[in-house]
Amino acid sequence: MLRWSLGFFIIAILAALLGFGGIASSAAGIAKILFFIFLVLFAASFVVGMMRGKKTKSL
């Protein structure tokens, strides 16, 4: 998902440089949405991983 976000960000930059403002703003909006979805999924995965961590036996 982060790769898609980066791809849309690059498309937005290229479109802005070439003067396509509408396409650039749309691509930047999509990149923002995908990045925030990635952050939410990463945080959820991190929390679940910490909760399900392996417990060691004491000697």
Gaussian input, Z-matrix of N, CA and C with variables (Angstrom, degrees):
# hf/3-21g

backbone

0 1
 N
 C     1     B1
 C     2     B2     1     A1
 N     3     B3     2     A2     1     D1
 C     4     B4     3     A3     2     D2
 C     5     B5     4     A4     3     D3
 N     6     B6     5     A5     4     D4
 C     7     B7     6     A6     5     D5
 C     8     B8     7     A7     6     D6
 N     9     B9     8     A8     7     D7
 C    10    B10     9     A9     8     D8
 C    11    B11    10    A10     9     D9
 N    12    B12    11    A11    10    D10
 C    13    B13    12    A12    11    D11
 C    14    B14    13    A13    12    D12
 N    15    B15    14    A14    13    D13
 C    16    B16    15    A15    14    D14
 C    17    B17    16    A16    15    D15
 N    18    B18    17    A17    16    D16
 C    19    B19    18    A18    17    D17
 C    20    B20    19    A19    18    D18
 N    21    B21    20    A20    19    D19
 C    22    B22    21    A21    20    D20
 C    23    B23    22    A22    21    D21
 N    24    B24    23    A23    22    D22
 C    25    B25    24    A24    23    D23
 C    26    B26    25    A25    24    D24
 N    27    B27    26    A26    25    D25
 C    28    B28    27    A27    26    D26
 C    29    B29    28    A28    27    D27
 N    30    B30    29    A29    28    D28
 C    31    B31    30    A30    29    D29
 C    32    B32    31    A31    30    D30
 N    33    B33    32    A32    31    D31
 C    34    B34    33    A33    32    D32
 C    35    B35    34    A34    33    D33
 N    36    B36    35    A35    34    D34
 C    37    B37    36    A36    35    D35
 C    38    B38    37    A37    36    D36
 N    39    B39    38    A38    37    D37
 C    40    B40    39    A39    38    D38
 C    41    B41    40    A40    39    D39
 N    42    B42    41    A41    40    D40
 C    43    B43    42    A42    41    D41
 C    44    B44    43    A43    42    D42
 N    45    B45    44    A44    43    D43
 C    46    B46    45    A45    44    D44
 C    47    B47    46    A46    45    D45
 N    48    B48    47    A47    46    D46
 C    49    B49    48    A48    47    D47
 C    50    B50    49    A49    48    D48
 N    51    B51    50    A50    49    D49
 C    52    B52    51    A51    50    D50
 C    53    B53    52    A52    51    D51
 N    54    B54    53    A53    52    D52
 C    55    B55    54    A54    53    D53
 C    56    B56    55    A55    54    D54
 N    57    B57    56    A56    55    D55
 C    58    B58    57    A57    56    D56
 C    59    B59    58    A58    57    D57
 N    60    B60    59    A59    58    D58
 C    61    B61    60    A60    59    D59
 C    62    B62    61    A61    60    D60
 N    63    B63    62    A62    61    D61
 C    64    B64    63    A63    62    D62
 C    65    B65    64    A64    63    D63
 N    66    B66    65    A65    64    D64
 C    67    B67    66    A66    65    D65
 C    68    B68    67    A67    66    D66
 N    69    B69    68    A68    67    D67
 C    70    B70    69    A69    68    D68
 C    71    B71    70    A70    69    D69
 N    72    B72    71    A71    70    D70
 C    73    B73    72    A72    71    D71
 C    74    B74    73    A73    72    D72
 N    75    B75    74    A74    73    D73
 C    76    B76    75    A75    74    D74
 C    77    B77    76    A76    75    D75
 N    78    B78    77    A77    76    D76
 C    79    B79    78    A78    77    D77
 C    80    B80    79    A79    78    D78
 N    81    B81    80    A80    79    D79
 C    82    B82    81    A81    80    D80
 C    83    B83    82    A82    81    D81
 N    84    B84    83    A83    82    D82
 C    85    B85    84    A84    83    D83
 C    86    B86    85    A85    84    D84
 N    87    B87    86    A86    85    D85
 C    88    B88    87    A87    86    D86
 C    89    B89    88    A88    87    D87
 N    90    B90    89    A89    88    D88
 C    91    B91    90    A90    89    D89
 C    92    B92    91    A91    90    D90
 N    93    B93    92    A92    91    D91
 C    94    B94    93    A93    92    D92
 C    95    B95    94    A94    93    D93
 N    96    B96    95    A95    94    D94
 C    97    B97    96    A96    95    D95
 C    98    B98    97    A97    96    D96
 N    99    B99    98    A98    97    D97
 C   100   B100    99    A99    98    D98
 C   101   B101   100   A100    99    D99
 N   102   B102   101   A101   100   D100
 C   103   B103   102   A102   101   D101
 C   104   B104   103   A103   102   D102
 N   105   B105   104   A104   103   D103
 C   106   B106   105   A105   104   D104
 C   107   B107   106   A106   105   D105
 N   108   B108   107   A107   106   D106
 C   109   B109   108   A108   107   D107
 C   110   B110   109   A109   108   D108
 N   111   B111   110   A110   109   D109
 C   112   B112   111   A111   110   D110
 C   113   B113   112   A112   111   D111
 N   114   B114   113   A113   112   D112
 C   115   B115   114   A114   113   D113
 C   116   B116   115   A115   114   D114
 N   117   B117   116   A116   115   D115
 C   118   B118   117   A117   116   D116
 C   119   B119   118   A118   117   D117
 N   120   B120   119   A119   118   D118
 C   121   B121   120   A120   119   D119
 C   122   B122   121   A121   120   D120
 N   123   B123   122   A122   121   D121
 C   124   B124   123   A123   122   D122
 C   125   B125   124   A124   123   D123
 N   126   B126   125   A125   124   D124
 C   127   B127   126   A126   125   D125
 C   128   B128   127   A127   126   D126
 N   129   B129   128   A128   127   D127
 C   130   B130   129   A129   128   D128
 C   131   B131   130   A130   129   D129
 N   132   B132   131   A131   130   D130
 C   133   B133   132   A132   131   D131
 C   134   B134   133   A133   132   D132
 N   135   B135   134   A134   133   D133
 C   136   B136   135   A135   134   D134
 C   137   B137   136   A136   135   D135
 N   138   B138   137   A137   136   D136
 C   139   B139   138   A138   137   D137
 C   140   B140   139   A139   138   D138
 N   141   B141   140   A140   139   D139
 C   142   B142   141   A141   140   D140
 C   143   B143   142   A142   141   D141
 N   144   B144   143   A143   142   D142
 C   145   B145   144   A144   143   D143
 C   146   B146   145   A145   144   D144
 N   147   B147   146   A146   145   D145
 C   148   B148   147   A147   146   D146
 C   149   B149   148   A148   147   D147
 N   150   B150   149   A149   148   D148
 C   151   B151   150   A150   149   D149
 C   152   B152   151   A151   150   D150
 N   153   B153   152   A152   151   D151
 C   154   B154   153   A153   152   D152
 C   155   B155   154   A154   153   D153
 N   156   B156   155   A155   154   D154
 C   157   B157   156   A156   155   D155
 C   158   B158   157   A157   156   D156
 N   159   B159   158   A158   157   D157
 C   160   B160   159   A159   158   D158
 C   161   B161   160   A160   159   D159
 N   162   B162   161   A161   160   D160
 C   163   B163   162   A162   161   D161
 C   164   B164   163   A163   162   D162
 N   165   B165   164   A164   163   D163
 C   166   B166   165   A165   164   D164
 C   167   B167   166   A166   165   D165
 N   168   B168   167   A167   166   D166
 C   169   B169   168   A168   167   D167
 C   170   B170   169   A169   168   D168
 N   171   B171   170   A170   169   D169
 C   172   B172   171   A171   170   D170
 C   173   B173   172   A172   171   D171
 N   174   B174   173   A173   172   D172
 C   175   B175   174   A174   173   D173
 C   176   B176   175   A175   174   D174

   B1=1.4358
   B2=1.5208
   B3=1.3141
   B4=1.4524
   B5=1.5280
   B6=1.3069
   B7=1.4635
   B8=1.5283
   B9=1.3426
   B10=1.4667
   B11=1.5211
   B12=1.3252
   B13=1.4557
   B14=1.5217
   B15=1.3139
   B16=1.4674
   B17=1.5251
   B18=1.3129
   B19=1.4554
   B20=1.5141
   B21=1.3398
   B22=1.4582
   B23=1.5219
   B24=1.3282
   B25=1.4565
   B26=1.5240
   B27=1.3161
   B28=1.4691
   B29=1.5247
   B30=1.3319
   B31=1.4718
   B32=1.5257
   B33=1.3278
   B34=1.4639
   B35=1.5239
   B36=1.3206
   B37=1.4647
   B38=1.5211
   B39=1.3269
   B40=1.4660
   B41=1.5237
   B42=1.3108
   B43=1.4629
   B44=1.5237
   B45=1.3277
   B46=1.4633
   B47=1.5258
   B48=1.3185
   B49=1.4618
   B50=1.5236
   B51=1.3130
   B52=1.4612
   B53=1.5281
   B54=1.3266
   B55=1.4549
   B56=1.5146
   B57=1.2975
   B58=1.4664
   B59=1.5294
   B60=1.3236
   B61=1.4625
   B62=1.5114
   B63=1.3315
   B64=1.4582
   B65=1.5151
   B66=1.3084
   B67=1.4671
   B68=1.5240
   B69=1.3239
   B70=1.4619
   B71=1.5241
   B72=1.3129
   B73=1.4688
   B74=1.5268
   B75=1.3249
   B76=1.4623
   B77=1.5272
   B78=1.3197
   B79=1.4654
   B80=1.5197
   B81=1.3268
   B82=1.4653
   B83=1.5314
   B84=1.3208
   B85=1.4662
   B86=1.5168
   B87=1.3195
   B88=1.4686
   B89=1.5189
   B90=1.3303
   B91=1.4682
   B92=1.5292
   B93=1.3233
   B94=1.4676
   B95=1.5192
   B96=1.3195
   B97=1.4658
   B98=1.5225
   B99=1.3335
   B100=1.4632
   B101=1.5224
   B102=1.3361
   B103=1.4592
   B104=1.5224
   B105=1.3345
   B106=1.4580
   B107=1.5248
   B108=1.3178
   B109=1.4679
   B110=1.5246
   B111=1.3388
   B112=1.4652
   B113=1.5202
   B114=1.3305
   B115=1.4628
   B116=1.5275
   B117=1.3261
   B118=1.4639
   B119=1.5230
   B120=1.3314
   B121=1.4633
   B122=1.5273
   B123=1.3442
   B124=1.4586
   B125=1.5265
   B126=1.3242
   B127=1.4596
   B128=1.5281
   B129=1.3233
   B130=1.4634
   B131=1.5262
   B132=1.3008
   B133=1.4592
   B134=1.5250
   B135=1.3181
   B136=1.4596
   B137=1.5253
   B138=1.3294
   B139=1.4659
   B140=1.5230
   B141=1.3131
   B142=1.4612
   B143=1.5269
   B144=1.3173
   B145=1.4604
   B146=1.5193
   B147=1.3343
   B148=1.4624
   B149=1.5218
   B150=1.3199
   B151=1.4655
   B152=1.5255
   B153=1.3222
   B154=1.4566
   B155=1.5195
   B156=1.3182
   B157=1.4492
   B158=1.5217
   B159=1.3165
   B160=1.4613
   B161=1.5313
   B162=1.3190
   B163=1.4465
   B164=1.5288
   B165=1.3068
   B166=1.4591
   B167=1.5206
   B168=1.3106
   B169=1.4599
   B170=1.5229
   B171=1.3013
   B172=1.4628
   B173=1.5257
   B174=1.3328
   B175=1.4661
   B176=1.4550
   A1=110.45
   A2=116.49
   A3=119.85
   A4=110.31
   A5=116.73
   A6=121.16
   A7=110.99
   A8=116.92
   A9=120.18
   A10=110.44
   A11=116.18
   A12=120.50
   A13=110.87
   A14=116.67
   A15=121.17
   A16=111.27
   A17=117.48
   A18=121.55
   A19=112.39
   A20=117.14
   A21=120.29
   A22=111.56
   A23=117.32
   A24=120.50
   A25=111.05
   A26=116.99
   A27=121.20
   A28=110.56
   A29=116.56
   A30=119.94
   A31=110.06
   A32=117.35
   A33=121.15
   A34=111.18
   A35=116.60
   A36=119.79
   A37=110.82
   A38=116.75
   A39=119.70
   A40=111.79
   A41=117.18
   A42=120.55
   A43=110.85
   A44=117.11
   A45=120.33
   A46=110.89
   A47=116.63
   A48=119.91
   A49=111.86
   A50=116.64
   A51=120.78
   A52=112.46
   A53=117.60
   A54=120.60
   A55=115.91
   A56=118.25
   A57=121.50
   A58=108.72
   A59=116.11
   A60=121.19
   A61=114.21
   A62=117.57
   A63=120.50
   A64=112.51
   A65=115.42
   A66=119.63
   A67=110.17
   A68=116.82
   A69=120.70
   A70=111.19
   A71=117.05
   A72=118.75
   A73=111.67
   A74=116.82
   A75=119.78
   A76=110.96
   A77=116.82
   A78=120.64
   A79=110.84
   A80=117.35
   A81=120.04
   A82=110.53
   A83=117.39
   A84=120.45
   A85=112.05
   A86=116.25
   A87=120.41
   A88=110.02
   A89=116.98
   A90=120.79
   A91=110.83
   A92=117.52
   A93=120.80
   A94=111.37
   A95=116.47
   A96=120.59
   A97=110.59
   A98=116.98
   A99=120.19
   A100=111.44
   A101=117.46
   A102=120.37
   A103=110.84
   A104=118.05
   A105=119.75
   A106=111.95
   A107=117.80
   A108=120.07
   A109=109.76
   A110=116.19
   A111=120.20
   A112=110.89
   A113=117.32
   A114=120.06
   A115=111.96
   A116=117.09
   A117=120.71
   A118=110.39
   A119=117.32
   A120=119.99
   A121=111.63
   A122=117.12
   A123=120.42
   A124=110.89
   A125=116.79
   A126=120.44
   A127=111.03
   A128=116.79
   A129=120.19
   A130=110.74
   A131=116.73
   A132=120.86
   A133=111.01
   A134=116.99
   A135=121.11
   A136=110.94
   A137=116.78
   A138=120.81
   A139=110.66
   A140=117.73
   A141=120.80
   A142=110.41
   A143=117.14
   A144=120.53
   A145=112.67
   A146=116.37
   A147=119.58
   A148=111.03
   A149=117.63
   A150=120.94
   A151=111.58
   A152=116.60
   A153=120.47
   A154=112.19
   A155=118.27
   A156=122.71
   A157=112.22
   A158=115.47
   A159=119.63
   A160=109.37
   A161=115.11
   A162=120.52
   A163=108.70
   A164=115.66
   A165=119.37
   A166=110.12
   A167=115.23
   A168=120.14
   A169=109.06
   A170=115.69
   A171=118.70
   A172=108.99
   A173=115.37
   A174=120.30
   A175=110.59
   D1=-36.42
   D2=178.08
   D3=-65.72
   D4=-33.06
   D5=178.04
   D6=-65.38
   D7=-40.14
   D8=177.21
   D9=-65.00
   D10=-41.06
   D11=179.18
   D12=-61.63
   D13=-44.07
   D14=177.79
   D15=-63.92
   D16=-38.87
   D17=178.08
   D18=-62.56
   D19=-45.01
   D20=177.75
   D21=-67.13
   D22=-32.80
   D23=176.72
   D24=-64.87
   D25=-42.63
   D26=177.94
   D27=-65.22
   D28=-40.62
   D29=176.61
   D30=-61.53
   D31=-40.47
   D32=179.35
   D33=-63.42
   D34=-42.72
   D35=179.40
   D36=-64.48
   D37=-45.82
   D38=179.86
   D39=-63.98
   D40=-41.09
   D41=179.08
   D42=-65.40
   D43=-38.17
   D44=178.59
   D45=-66.47
   D46=-39.80
   D47=178.94
   D48=-65.74
   D49=-32.20
   D50=-179.18
   D51=-88.66
   D52=-2.77
   D53=174.77
   D54=92.77
   D55=12.35
   D56=178.09
   D57=-94.50
   D58=83.80
   D59=-174.14
   D60=-65.25
   D61=-40.42
   D62=-178.64
   D63=-65.97
   D64=-43.85
   D65=178.88
   D66=-66.97
   D67=-38.52
   D68=-179.78
   D69=-64.27
   D70=-43.76
   D71=-179.34
   D72=-69.18
   D73=-35.65
   D74=177.21
   D75=-66.12
   D76=-44.76
   D77=179.69
   D78=-65.59
   D79=-38.08
   D80=178.23
   D81=-66.71
   D82=-38.16
   D83=177.29
   D84=-64.27
   D85=-42.37
   D86=177.66
   D87=-64.27
   D88=-41.21
   D89=179.23
   D90=-62.12
   D91=-41.27
   D92=178.31
   D93=-62.80
   D94=-46.00
   D95=-179.18
   D96=-61.43
   D97=-46.83
   D98=-179.82
   D99=-64.02
   D100=-37.24
   D101=179.73
   D102=-65.65
   D103=-42.79
   D104=179.41
   D105=-69.09
   D106=-34.49
   D107=174.16
   D108=-63.33
   D109=-41.49
   D110=176.84
   D111=-60.23
   D112=-44.02
   D113=-179.31
   D114=-62.81
   D115=-41.44
   D116=179.20
   D117=-64.66
   D118=-45.42
   D119=179.93
   D120=-66.15
   D121=-36.98
   D122=177.57
   D123=-64.47
   D124=-44.67
   D125=-179.96
   D126=-64.08
   D127=-42.17
   D128=178.45
   D129=-63.68
   D130=-42.00
   D131=178.81
   D132=-64.38
   D133=-39.64
   D134=179.54
   D135=-64.95
   D136=-44.72
   D137=-179.38
   D138=-64.77
   D139=-44.93
   D140=179.26
   D141=-64.23
   D142=-39.13
   D143=177.46
   D144=-63.97
   D145=-37.63
   D146=178.02
   D147=-69.51
   D148=-35.48
   D149=-179.88
   D150=-71.90
   D151=-34.44
   D152=-176.23
   D153=-96.79
   D154=13.40
   D155=-178.74
   D156=-56.32
   D157=153.79
   D158=-179.58
   D159=-73.50
   D160=135.35
   D161=178.58
   D162=-98.16
   D163=133.73
   D164=-178.69
   D165=-91.21
   D166=149.55
   D167=177.19
   D168=-85.90
   D169=138.58
   D170=177.49
   D171=-80.31
   D172=145.53
   D173=-178.59
   D174=-84.13

